[in-house]
């Protein structure tokens, strides 16, 4: 699992039929404070995340393990929206 920040959305009217009905969001890997640091990628949203949310993503074959993404051509999935993060005794991120 990776920490990522949702930075946008992707719309594709022409796509593989197995992706019909899925919400596609653009995410970037993030650090423990919630700052986007990585390159952008598109992930299928399974938890109603939105722009600005800090999320957990899975990639590769693990991305096809949710009930929504099973047997679909998916390489990244958003599977959780984070409420907070802490490292050691310090809270590094808290959803506002």
N, C-alpha and C positions, 0 to 999 in steps of 0.2 A: 504494500500500500504506500501511496505517496500523498503528501499534503499538497493541495493545489488551490489556486484562487480562480473563481469563475470571472472571466473578463469579457465575455460576449456570447453571442449565439450564432448558430449556423443554420441556414435554411436551404434545403435541397428538394426541389419539387420532383426532380427526376433522380431516382435512387433504386437500389435493389429493393424488391418488394418486401423482403424480410425486415427492412428498416422502417416501413410504413408505420406510423403511429408513435415513433420514438422522438423524443426531444433531444436535439443536439446542441451542446454548449461548448464554447471555447474556453479552455482552462490553461493556466500556466503553473508549473511547479512553483511552490512557495516555501519560504523559510518558516521557522516556528513563530515568527512575529506576524505572519500573514502577508508579508511582502512578496509579490510575484518575482521570481528569479529565473525561471526556465523559459524554454521556447514554447510557443502556443501549440496546442493540439486539440482535436475535437473528441469529446467523450459523450456517450449516451447517458442522459440523466435518468436515474431510476428513483430519485427521492425528492423531486420538485425543488431543486436548487435554483438559485437565481444569481444574476450578476452581482458581484461583490462578496458572495458567500465564500467562506473557506471550507473546502471539502476534502474528503478522502477519495482517491481514485485507485483503481486496479487496472493493470494493463496486461496485454498478452492473453494467454488462454484463461487466466483468472478473470478477465473481463466478461467472459461468457458463462459465468457461474451464477448470475442472478436469474430470477424467474423471468425478467423482462428481456434479458440478452441471450438466454440459452439458445443455442443453435442459430445464432445470427452472426453476420460478418462484422463483429465488433472487436476493436483492439484496445479500447479504453472505456471505462464505465465510472460514473459518479455513484458511489454507494452509501455516502454519509455526508451530512452537513455538520460541521464542527461547531459546538457551543463554546468550547474553550480548549486551550492547550497549556500545559505547564511543563517546564523543564527543571528538574530538581524541585526546589521549593518555590520557584518563581513562576507566576502565571505570565505567559508570554503572549497570549491572545485570549480575548474574551469578546464574544459576539455582542454587538451593541443593539 
